[in-house]
Amino acid sequence: MAAIHKIRKLLIVNRGEIAIRLIQTATELGIPTVAVFTSGDDSHAEFATEAVELVPQDLSRVAEAYMDVGNIISIAKRVGADAIHPGYGFLSEQPALPAACREHGILFVGPQEEHIIKFGDKLASKEAARAAGVPVVEGSLGPVRGVSDVREMSAKIGYPVMLKNASGGGGRGIRIVYKDSEIEEAYRRCVGEVVGGAVFLEKAIVGGRHIEVQIIGDGSGNAVHAFERDCSVQRRFQKIVEIAPSPKLEDKIRQRILSDAVKIAKSVNYLNLGTVEFLVDPKTGSHYFLEINPRIQVEHTITEVVTGLDLVRIQLQIAQGQSFSSIGITQSSIAARGFAIQLRVVSEDAEKNFDLQTGNISAVQFAGGHGVRVDTHLNLVRIKSNTIKPVAVGPFFDSLLAKVIAHASTFEFARRKALRCVRETVISGVSSNLPFLENLLQHTAFVEYNIDTKFVENTPELLKPNDLSKRSISGSQMSDEDGVSSVPLRGQTAYPIELRWDTSVSENSTPDYEPHQIAIKTLEPDQIDPSLLRATLDIDGADAEIRIHPTVVLAGADESSADGLLKIAAPHDGLLLSFTVKEGDVVTAGQEVAVLSRMKMETSVRSDKTGVVRKVGSGLVKAGRVIREGMGVVWVEPTKDVVEIQARL
């Protein structure tokens, strides 16, 4: 049994709702907490005992501030934190953090370093499953050597196949290939989305069910499960809705999956929390090991709700050296009661191909009532400062706004409760996937739970607008009659204002709002979000500071019709990784002209027409910069066909 190490102060290296979740349990255990945050993204820091700002070295890659192991260790030593919890994502996937903690005598709350290394590599984890006697999907035994290798193996095992980056996760570095012509781009994306990882190939099981098992290990060969979660409602390998336990799963299949998950955990003497993921073939009922996630998961909430366990508390107790017996963990003591559904509310617009939406959230209302839990960082009221502050949603972090969890005695009652929650939720300032979730929860296939991992992609009616699509609350709708007083402008205050042209007001009309005299004193790129401009203003004689969307500045010229050129615009906000064409190049309709990255997922910007590239980028649109949806990336002179272009060249 490990020696007891009572945590004196816990440093939490994460942000958003999971940081708040960790802080809450630590506080209940009497453990002081330290949060870290970046400028403009500090809503979670409000809950911690103290907070330290992270200053990114590259302002266009703010998220990387959470990945600087050396700086994190320095902060821990400076504030006197003797333990670090990484949450999920970020450094939770990097063995360098537990290694550095061990070197500096800091307790790491999570699995052992060796397990993060092994299970952070999908090939190594697959081998561990095979060694434990757990079934795996047919595929390459090691990395593929390139496109030709993929073609040869695909022809041998048959399409469709799955290309995976061994170091990928969260949908990154994974592509399904249905035919030979798709191999080259799929391989390039798998390599590009996860730097340094090897790519391997598996036979794709299309239309399977994604089932995962929550495991808990004590590091000495003892392990238990806390039942399974169904994560089949997903898009591009990213989960949208999770359910515990899995509806309509045959009990004999469930028991085999639970048994195999525990078998793997025991075979490696697993320590702390982890999730073993499987794919169930609907045709045969066979299950296959996919991967192990050695950390707490986004969807841990539904396991907590149906079992009554506080998984974060268990993490902290095991990390401090407490045994299963001392904290009352036995397999027989863990039972699942009822069903829980977790809805991931994200700042993505389903009607626009789930494009990331950014802005400032100025008003929010979540549902409540019996059996409802909401985990979110959208706390507009700051208790410590007794102020109201909008929450900024930018392009640098995950799009998750909240996790809405509905728990009831049956799946149907949980579904109805989840539907009520969606209809009672209001988020003002950015578009979200709430309309999509409402459509999903009412769809016959979901009601009957005839769901597989391709359901969202194969069901376009889920993307149709509904009444929730039309519902929004803007500042202009809030008046004194609604009980909301107007807020006076104050000098030396940063106001989260986005300027847009009001096309509904002509020069001769009388606006129904109070006019102001505004003079722009300075205008320069914003230091935190380079896609915006920061302006200092004189408003009726008072100083103020705002951020301006670049399209306001560019609105004087219609880029789409300039010189008869066709503007190829960014389909969504994101980091512009590279241009794949140059001026004078011939492009055909559908050809890639640039590559964007959004939450580490790469997408292509493609030309709508055949033509000649006449302009690449602009003063605001450069490789390495964050750009906004609709900003011009490349300008093309359209022509009828390639033969005509070549003749002119």
KOLSE-631379 format. One record per residue: x, y, z of N, C-alpha, C in turn; residue in three letters. Coordinates in steps of 0.1 Angstrom, whole numbers, plus 5000, padded with zeros to 4 digits. Example, Ala and Ser with C-alpha at 12.3 -4.5 7.8 and 13.67 -1.06 7.14 Angstrom:
513249435078512349555078513249675078ALA;512849785071513749895071512950005079SER;
end
This chain:
500849885000500050005000500950135000MET;500550224992501350354991501250435003ALA;502250515006502250595018501250705016ALA;500550745027499550855026500250985024ILE;499851065014500351195011499151295011HIS;498951365022497751455023498051585015LYS;497251605005497451724996497251855004ILE;498251945004498052075011497552185002ARG;497952174989497452274979497452214965LYS;496352224958496252164945496252264934LEU;497152244924497252334912496452264901LEU;495452324895494652274885495052334871ILE;495552244862496152294850495052274839VAL;494052344839492952334829492052464830ASN;491052464822490152574822488752534820ARG;487752624820486452594817485752514827GLY;484752434823483852364832484652254840GLU;485652194834486352084841487252144852ILE;487752264850488552324861487652354873ALA;486452404870485452434881485052304888ILE;484852194880484452064886485552014895ARG;486752024892487851984900487952074913LEU;487852204911487952294922486852264932ILE;485652234927484452214936484752094946GLN;485151984940485451864949486651884958THR;487651954953488851984962488452064973ALA;487552164971487052254981486252174992THR;485452084987484652004996485551915005GLU;486751885000487651805008488651885016LEU;488352015016489252115024490552135018GLY;490752115005492052134998492052274991ILE;492952364995493052494988493452464973PRO;492952554964493252534950493852654943THR;494552624933495152734925494752714910VAL;494152804904493752804890494752874881ALA;494852834869495652914859494752954848VAL;494953064842494053124832494853204822PHE;494253234810494853324801493953444800THR;494453554795493753684795492453664787SER;491353714792490053704785489353564787GLY;489953474794489353344796489553304811ASP;488953364820489253354834487953314842ASP;486853274836485653254844485853144854SER;486653044851486852934861487652974873HIS;488553074871489453114881488753174893ALA;487553224891486753284902486553184913GLU;486453054911486152954921487352904929PHE;488552934924489752884931490152974943ALA;490952914952491452994963492353104958THR;493153084948494053184941494153144927GLU;494653244919494853214905496053284899ALA;496653224889497853274882497653284867VAL;497953394862497753414847498853354839GLU;498553284829499453224819499653324808LEU;500853354804501153454793501753374781VAL;500953354771501453274759502553344752PRO;503553254747504653314740504153354726GLN;503253284720502653314707501253344708ASP;500853474706499453514708498453454699LEU;498953384688497953324679497753174683SER;498553134694498452994699498252994714ARG;497253064718497053084733496952954741VAL;496352854735496152724742497452664746ALA;498552694739499852634742500352674755GLU;499852784761500252824774499952724784ALA;498952634782498652534791499552404789TYR;500352414779501252294776502652314780MET;502952424786504352454790504652384804ASP;505252264803505452194816506452264825VAL;507452324820508452394828507852504836GLY;506952584829506352694835505252654845ASN;504552544842503552494852504252444865ILE;505452374864506152334876506652454883ILE;507152554876507552684883506452744891SER;505252754885504152804891503752724904ILE;503752594903503452514914504452534926ALA;505652544923506652574933506552714939LYS;506152814931506052944935504852964945ARG;503752894942502552914950502452814961VAL;503452714961503452614972502452504970GLY;502152474957501252364954502052234955ALA;501552134962502252004963501651894955ASP;500551934947499851834938499351914926ALA;499351834915498751894902497751804896ILE;496651854892495651784885495451844871HIS;495651764860495551814847494251814840PRO;493151754847491851744841491951654829GLY;491251694818491351624805491851714794TYR;492351654783493051734773494251794778GLY;494851884771496051964774497151864780PHE;497651884792498751804797498351674802LEU;497051644803496651514808497151404799SER;497451434786497851334777499351334775GLU;500051414783501551424781502351364793GLN;503051254790503851194801504951284807PRO;505251394800506251484805505851554818ALA;504451574820504051634833504251544845LEU;503751414845504051334857505551304859PRO;506251304848507751294849508351414857ALA;507951534853508451654859507951664874ALA;506751614876506151614890507051524899CYS;507351404894508151314901509551374904ARG;510151434894511451494896511451604906GLU;510351684908510351794917509551764930HIS;509151644932508551604944507151654945GLY;506451664934505051714934504151594930ILE;503051574937502051464935501351494922LEU;501251394913500451404901499151324903PHE;498051394901496751324903496351264889VAL;496551134888496251074875496950934874GLY;496950874863497650754861499150764861PRO;499750654862501250654862501750694848GLN;502950744849503650794836503750684826GLU;504050564830504150454820502850424813GLU;501750444820500450414814500050524804HIS;500450654808500150764798500950744785ILE;502150694787502950664775502350554767ILE;502050434774501550324767500250344760LYS;499250404768497950424762497750554754PHE;498750634755498750754746499150714732GLY;499650594730500050544717499050434713ASP;498150454703497150364700497650224696LYS;498850224690499350094686499850014698LEU;500450084708500950024720499749974728ALA;498650054729497550014737496849894730SER;496849894717496249774710496949654713LYS;498249664714499149544717498849494731GLU;498649594740498349564754497049484755ALA;496049524747494749464747494949314742ALA;495649304731495849174725496549084735ARG;497549134742498249054752497349014763ALA;496349094766495449054777494348964773ALA;494348934760493248844754492048914751GLY;492049044748490849114744490849134729VAL;489749114723489649124708489949264703PRO;490749264692491049394685490649384670VAL;490549504664490049514650491249474641VAL;490949394630491949364621492649484615GLU;493949474613494649594607496149574608GLY;496949674605498349674605498949644619SER;499949564620500549544633501549654638LEU;501849744628502749854631502349964622GLY;503150074622502950194614503050164599PRO;502150224591502350214577503450304572VAL;504050274561505250344556504950464547ARG;503650474543503350584534502050544526GLY;501750634516500450614509500450484501VAL;501650434496501650314488501350194497SER;501850204509501650094519500150084523ASP;499550204524498050214527497250144516VAL;497650184504496950124492497049974492ARG;498249924494498449774494497649704505GLU;497649754517496949694528495449704526MET;494949824521493549844519492949744509SER;493749724498493349624488493249484494ALA;494149454504494149324510493049294519LYS;492749394528491649364538490249424533ILE;490249504523489049554517488549684524GLY;487949764515487449894520486049874526TYR;485649964535486350084540487450054550PRO;488450134551489450124562489550254570VAL;490150234581490350354590491850384591MET;492250504589493550554591493550624605LEU;494550594613494550654626496050694630LYS;496150814635497450854641497550794655ASN;498650724657498750654670498750744682ALA;499050874680499050974691497851064690SER;496951034682495751124681494751104692GLY;493751184691492651174701491651284699GLY;490451274705489451374703488951394689GLY;489151294680488751304666489851354658GLY;491051394664492151434656492951314651ARG;493451324638494251224633493551094629GLY;492251104626491450984623490651014610ILE;490750924600490050944588489550804583ARG;488350804578487850674572487950694557ILE;488350584551488650584536487750484530VAL;486950524520486050434513486550384499TYR;487550464494488050424481489450474479LYS;490150424469491550444467491850594465ASP;490950664458491250804455491250894468SER;490750844479490650924492491850904500GLU;492750814497493850774506494850884508ILE;495250954497496351054498495951164508GLU;494751224506494351334515494151284529GLU;493551174531493251114544494551094552ALA;495551044545496851014551497551144555TYR;497451244546498051374549497451444561ARG;496151434562495451484574495851414587ARG;495951284586496251204598497651244603CYS;498551264594499951304597499951444602VAL;499251534596499251684599498651724612GLY;497551654616496751694627497451654641GLU;498351564640499051524652500551514649VAL;501351604653502751614649503551494656VAL;504251424648505151314653504551184655GLY;503251164653502651034655502750944643GLY;502850814645502850724634501450684630ALA;501250664618499850634612499750484610VAL;498650424615498350284612497050264606PHE;496750144602495450114594494650004601LEU;493350024601492449914606491249894596GLU;490649784596489449764589488349844596LYS;487649924588486550014594485249934596ALA;484749934608483449874611482449994610ILE;481750004599480850114597479450084603VAL;478950184611477650164617477750084630GLY;478850084636478950014649478450104661GLY;478450044672478150124684479350144693ARG;479550274697480750304705480350294720HIS;480950194726480650174740482050184748ILE;481950254759483150274767482850234782GLU;483950194789483750144803484650234812VAL;484050284823484750354833485450254842GLN;486850264843487550174852488250254863ILE;488550194874489250244885490250144890ILE;491550184891492550094895493350144907GLY;493850054915494650094927496150084925ASP;496550044913497950034910498649904914GLY;497949824921498549694925497849574920SER;497149584909496449474903494949464906GLY;494449554915493049554918492349664908ASN;491249624903490549714894489049684894ALA;488249784892486749764891486249854880VAL;485049824876484349904866483249984872HIS;482850094866481650174871480650174859ALA;480550064853479650044842480050114829PHE;479150114819479550164806478750284802GLU;479250354792478550464786478450444771ARG;477350484765477150474751477450614744ASP;478450614735478950734729478750734714CYS;477650664710477450644695476950764688SER;476350864695475950984688477151074687VAL;477751074676478951154674479051194659GLN;479951294657480251344643481751364641ARG;482251304631483651314628484451264640ARG;483951154646484651094657484651174670PHE;483851284670483751364682482351344688GLN;482351314701481151274708480251404710LYS;478951384709477951484711477051454722ILE;476551334723475651294734476151154739VAL;476151144753476551024759475450974768GLU;475350844770474250784778474850674787ILE;474450674799474850564808473550514816ALA;473450374816474150284808473650274794PRO;474250194786473850194772472550134770SER;471550204763470250154760470250034750PRO;469449944752469249834743470549754739LYS;471349744749472549664748472349524755LEU;472449424747472249294753473149264765GLU;472549214775473249194788474449104786ASP;474449004778475548914776476748994769LYS;476449084760477449174754477949264764ILE;477149324772477549424782478549354792ARG;478149234796479049164806480449134800GLN;480449094787481749064781482549194780ARG;481949304777482649424775483249474789ILE;482349474799482849514813483949424817LEU;483849294815484849194819486149224812SER;486149254799487349274792488049404796ASP;487249504799487749634804488549614817ALA;487949544826488649514839489949434837VAL;489849334827490949244824492149324820LYS;491949424811493049504806493649584818ILE;492749644826493249734837494049644847ALA;493649524850494349444859495649394854LYS;495749374840496949324834498049414835SER;497849544836498949644836499049714850VAL;498249664860498249724873497949874872ASN;496749904866496350034863496150114876TYR;496450244876496250334887495350444884LEU;494450474893493450584891492450564881ASN;491850674875490750654866491150634852LEU;490350564844490650544830489350504823GLY;489350514810488250464802488650374791THR;488050254790488450164779487250164769VAL;487650194757486650214746486650094737GLU;485350054733485149944724484149984713PHE;484249904702483249924691482549794690LEU;481149794690480349674689479849664674VAL;480149554668479649524654478149484655ASP;477249564649475849534650475449414643PRO;476149364633475849254626476149124633LYS;477249124641477648994647477549004662THR;477449124668477349144683478749134689GLY;479749114680481149114685481649244689SER;482549254699483049384704484549384702HIS;485149504699486549514696487149634704TYR;488249614709488949714717489349824707PHE;489149954712489550064704490750134710LEU;490650184723491750254729491450264744GLU;492450304752492250344766492650494767ILE;491750564774492050704777492450714792ASN;493750734794494150734808494050864815PRO;492750904818492451034824490951034827ARG;490551134834489051154835488551204822ILE;487251164819486651194806485651314807GLN;485351374796484351484796483051424801VAL;482751304797481451244800481451164814GLU;482351184823482351124836481151154844HIS;480451264840479351314848478151204848THR;477851144837476751044837477050924845ILE;478250884846478650774854478450814869THR;478850934872478650984886477150984890GLU;476351024880474851044883474250904885VAL;474550804877473850674878474450584889VAL;475750614893476350524903476350594917THR;476250734917476450804930477850824934GLY;478850784926480250804929480650944925LEU;481551004933482251124930483651084924ASP;483751074911484951024905486151114907LEU;485951244908487051334911487551314925VAL;486651294935487051264949487851134949ARG;487451034942488150904941489550924935ILE;489651014925490951044919491851094930GLN;491451194937492251264947492551164959LEU;491651084963491850984973492950884970GLN;492850834958493750734953495150794951ILE;495250914946496450984944497151014958ALA;496351024968496951054981497350924988GLN;497150804981497650684987496550594994GLY;495350644993494250565000493950434992GLN;493650334999493350204993491850194990SER;491550094981490150064978489350044991PHE;489849965000489049935012488850065021SER;489850155021489650275030488650365024SER;488450365011487450455005486150385001ILE;486050255005484850175003484550134989GLY;485550104981485350064967485449914966ILE;484349844962484349704958483449704945THR;483649594937482849584926481349564929GLN;481049494940479649464944478949594949SER;479749694954479149814960478749914949SER;479249894937478949984926477749934918ILE;476650014918475449974910475050094902ALA;474450064890473850164881472350174884ALA;471850294886470450324889469950414879ARG;468950374871468350454861469250484849GLY;468850584841469650624830469950774830PHE;471150814825471550954825471950984810ALA;471551104806471951144792472751274794ILE;473951284788474651414788474651474774GLN;474251594773474251674761475351774761LEU;476251774751477351864750476751994743ARG;476552094750476152224744477452294739VAL;477552314726478752374721478452494712VAL;479452584711479352704702479552664688SER;478752584682478852534668477452544662GLU;477352594650476152604643475952484633ASP;474952404637474752284629474252314615ALA;473552424613473052464600474252514591GLU;475352544597476552584589477652484591LYS;477252354589478252244590479052244603ASN;478352274614478852274627480152364628PHE;480052474621481152574622481252634636ASP;482452664640482652724653482152864653LEU;481452904664480953034665481653104677GLN;481953234675482653304685481953434689THR;482253484700481553614705481653624720GLY;480753714725480753734739479353694744ASN;479253594754478053554760477653654771ILE;476553724769476153824778474953784786SER;474253674783473053624791472953484789ALA;472653414799472453264798471453214809VAL;470753114805469753054814469752904811GLN;470052824822469952674820468752624828PHE;468352504824467252434830467652384844ALA;466652364852466952304865465852194868GLY;465652164881464652074885465251934888GLY;464351854892464651714897465451644886HIS;466551584890467351504880468151574870GLY;468351704872469151784862470451834868VAL;471451824861472751874865473351954853ARG;473952064855474652144845476052174849VAL;477052134842478452164844478852274833ASP;479152394838479452494828480452604834THR;481052674826481952784830481352924827HIS;480052914822479353044818478753114830LEU;479653144840479253214852479453364850ASN;478353434846478453574843478553664855LEU;478053614866478153684879479453644886VAL;480353744888481553714895481353744910ARG;481353644918481053664932482053744939ILE;483353714937484453784944484453934942LYS;484253974929484254114926482954174926SER;481854094927480454154928480154224915ASN;480554164903480354224890479654124881THR;479154184870478654094859479654114847ILE;480154004842481154004832480753904821LYS;480653944808480353844798481553744797PRO;481153624792482253524789482553524774VAL;483853544771484253544757484453404752ALA;483953374740484153244733484953274721VAL;486253234721487153254710487453134703GLY;488353144693488753034684489852944690PRO;490352974702491552914707491352784715PHE;490152774720489852654729488752574724PHE;488452464731487352374727486052454727ASP;485052414719483852484717482752454728SER;483152374738482152334748481752444757LEU;480452474758479852574766479352514779LEU;478752404778478152344790477852194787ALA;477752114798477251984798475951974806LYS;474851934799473551924805473251784807VAL;473051744820472851604823471451584828ILE;470751484823469351454827469351314832ALA;468851284844468751154850467351114854HIS;466950994850465650944854465650794855ALA;464550734859464450594861464550514849SER;464050564837464150494825464750584814THR;465150524803465750594792464750694787PHE;463550654785462550744780462250864788GLU;462150844801462050964810463251054810PHE;464450994809465651074808465651154795ALA;465151094784465151164771464151284772ARG;462951264778462051374779462551484788ARG;463251444799463851544807464951624800LYS;465751554792466751624784466151714774ALA;465051674768464351764758463851884765LEU;463251874777462851994784463952084787ARG;465152024791466252114794466752194782CYS;466752134771467152204758466252314756VAL;464952294757463952394754463952514764ARG;464452484776464552584786465852664787GLU;466752614779468152684779468152794769THR;468752904773468953024765470353074766VAL;471053084755472453134755472453254745ILE;472853374750472853494741474253534739SER;474553564726475853614722476553524712GLY;476353394712476853304701475753204698VAL;475853154686474953044682475452914688SER;474552824690474952694696474252584689SER;474552464694473852344687472552304694ASN;471952394702470752364709469652324699LEU;469452384687468352344678468652204673PRO;469952164670470252034666469951934677PHE;470251964690469951874701468451844702LEU;467651954700466251934701465751844690GLU;466251864678465851774667466251624670ASN;467451614675468051474678467151404688LEU;466851474699466051414710464651364706LEU;464151434696462751394691462751294680GLN;463951264674463951184662463651034666HIS;462850974658462350834660463450744663THR;464550754656465650664658466250674672ALA;466350804677466850824690465850774701PHE;464550804699463550764708463650614710VAL;463750534699463850394700465250344702GLU;466150434701467650414702468150304693TYR;467750324680468350254669469550344663ASN;470550354671471650444668472950374666ILE;473750434656475150384654475950514652ASP;477250494650478150604649478050684637THR;477250634627477050714614475750784614LYS;474950774625473650824625473550974622PHE;474351054628474351204626474651234611VAL;475751174606476151204592475051154582GLU;474351054586473350994576471951054578ASN;471751144587470451204590470451354589THR;470351404577470451544574469351624581PRO;468151564583467051634589467351684603GLU;468351634609468751684623469351824622LEU;469751864610470351994609469352104605LEU;468052074603467052164599466752264610LYS;466552394607466252494617464852464623PRO;464652504636463452494643463152614651ASN;462252604660461852724668463052774676ASP;463852684681465052724689466052804680LEU;466052784667466952854658466653004658SER;465353034660464953174659465053244672LYS;465253174683465153234696466553294699ARG;466553414703467753484707467453604715SER;468353644723468153764732469353854729ILE;469053974724470154074722470054184731SER;471054264732471054384741469954474738GLY;469554494725468554584721467154544726SER;467054404729465754354734465554384749GLN;466654414756466654434770466354584773MET;465354614780465054754783464654774798SER;464454894802464054924816462754854819ASP;461854834809460554774811460754624815GLU;461854564810462154424813462854414826ASP;463054524833463754514846465254524845GLY;465754564833467154574831467454714828VAL;468254784836468554924834469754934824SER;469755044817470855074808472055094816SER;473255054810474555064817475255184811VAL;475655284820476355404815477755374811PRO;478255444801479655424797480655484808LEU;481655414811482655464821484055464815ARG;484755564818486155574813487055464819GLY;488055434811489055334815488455194817GLN;487455164809486755034810486754964797THR;487054834796487054764783485654704781ALA;484954754771483554704768483554594757TYR;482954484760482854374750481854414739PRO;482154504730481254554720481754504707ILE;480854454698481154414685480454504675GLU;481154584667480554684658480154614645LEU;478954644641478354584628477554704622ARG;477554694608476754794601475354774603TRP;474554874606473154864608472454904595ASP;472154804586471654824573470154864573THR;469554854585468154884586467855034588SER;468855104591468755254593469355334582VAL;468555414575469055504565469555634571SER;470155714562470655844567469555934571GLU;468355914564467256014567466255964578ASN;466555844583465655794593466055834607SER;465155824616465455854630465555734638THR;466755704643466955574650466255584664PRO;465855464668465155454681466055424693ASP;467355474691468255454702469055594703TYR;469655604714470355734717471755744709GLU;471955844701473155854694474355904703PRO;475555864699476755904706477855964697HIS;478656054702479756104694480956014697GLN;481455944687482555854689483755894680ILE;484955904686486155944679487155824682ALA;487755774671488755664672490055734674ILE;490755704686492055764689493155674684LYS;493155544687494155454682493455324677THR;494155254668493655134662494855044659LEU;494854924665495954834663495454694665GLU;496254584660495854454662495754414677PRO;494754334681494554294695495654204699ASP;496254214711497354134715496953994718GLN;495753974722495253844726494653764715ILE;493853834707493153774695493553854683ASP;494653814675495153894664494053904653PRO;493053834653492053844643491153964645SER;491254024657490454144660491354264661LEU;490754384660491454504662491054574675LEU;492054624682491754694695491754844693ARG;490654914697490555054694490355124708ALA;491055244709490755334720489955444715THR;488855474722487855564716487655684726LEU;487055784721486555894729485055894726ASP;484255854736482855844735482155954743ILE;481656054737481056164744481956224755ASP;483256224751484256284760484856194770GLY;484356064770484955964780485755864772ALA;486855824778487655724772487055584773ASP;487255504763486755364763487655284754ALA;487655154756488455054747487554944743GLU;487554914730486754804724487554724714ILE;487054604711487654524701486754534688ARG;487354544677486554554664486854444655ILE;485754384650485954274640486554344627HIS;487554284621488154344609487254364598PRO;486154294597485254314585484554454586THR;484554514598484054654599484954744592VAL;486254724593487254814587487254794572VAL;487054664568487154634554485854654546LEU;484754694553483454704547483354804536ALA;484254904535484255004525484454944511GLY;485054834510485354774497484754634497ALA;484054604486483354474484484454384478ASP;485054294487486054214482485554114471GLU;484354064473483853964464483754004449SER;483654134447483554184433484654274429SER;485754284437486854364434487554314421ALA;487654394411488354364399487854234392ASP;486554204395486054084389486553954394GLY;487153954406487753834411486753774421LEU;486853644422486053564431486753544444LEU;486153584455486753574468486453434473LYS;487553354477487453224483487553254498ILE;486453244505486453284519486653174529ALA;487053204541487253104552485853054555ALA;485652924556484352864559483952874574PRO;484952904582484752914596485952984603HIS;485853024615486953084622488052974624ASP;489253014624490352914627491752974624GLY;492752894628494152934625494452894611LEU;494952994603495352974590496752904590LEU;496752774587498052704588498952734576LEU;498352724564499152744552498252774539SER;498852834529498252844516498852724508PHE;498052664500498452554492498552594477THR;498352714474498552764460499252904461VAL;499752944450500453074449499853154437LYS;500153284437499653364426500053314412GLU;499153304403499353254390499053104388GLY;498853034399498452894398497152874392ASP;496952764385495652724379494952634390VAL;493652664393492952584402491652544396VAL;491152424399489952374394488852374406THR;487652374402486552374412486652264422ALA;486652294435486852194445488252174450GLY;489152244443490652224447490952304460GLN;491752244468492252304480493152424477GLU;492852534484493752654483494452694496VAL;493952644507494552674520494052574530ALA;494652574542494352484552494152554565VAL;492952534571492652594584492652494595LEU;492952534607492952444619491952504629SER;491052424634490052464644490052354654ARG;490552394666490652294677491452174673MET;492552204666493552104661493052014650LYS;491852034645491351964634491552044621MET;492151984611492452054599491252044589GLU;490952154582489952154572490452234560THR;490052194548490452254536489552374532SER;490252484527489452584521489552564506VAL;488452544499488452504485487852614476ARG;488352614464487852704454486552664448SER;485652764447484252734441484352714426ASP;485352774420485352774405486652744400LYS;486752704387487952694380488452824376THR;489752844377490352974374491852994377GLY;492253114377493653144380493753224393VAL;494653184402494853254414495453394412VAL;494853504415495353634413495853704426ARG;495353654437495753714450495753614461LYS;496753604469496853514480497053594493VAL;496053584502496053644515495953794514GLY;496053864526495954004526496754054539SER;496554184542497254234554496854164567GLY;495554124567494954064579494953914578LEU;495153854566495053714564496353664560VAL;497053604570498353544567498553414574LYS;499453324569499653204576500153224590ALA;499553144600499953164614499053264621GLY;498053324614497153414620495753354622ARG;495053384632493653344634492753434625VAL;491953374617491053454608489553414611ILE;488753504607487253484609486553424597ARG;485453364600484553314589484253424580GLU;484353394567483953494557485053584552GLY;486253584559487353664555487953604542MET;488353684532488953644520490353574522GLY;490453454517491753384518492553394505VAL;491853364494492453364481491453424471VAL;491953494461491053554451491453494437TRP;490353444430490553374418489853444407VAL;490453444395489853494383489153374376GLU;487853364377487153254371487253244356PRO;487353124351487353094337486552964335THR;486252934322485352824319486052684322LYS;487252674317487952544319489452564319ASP;490052454323491552454324492252484311VAL;491652434300492252454286492352594283VAL;491252674286491252814283492252884292GLU;492452844304493452904313494852884308ILE;495152764304496452734300496752804287GLN;495752824278496052894266496353044268ALA;495653094279495953234282497353254289ARG;497753154296499053154303500253134293LEU;
end
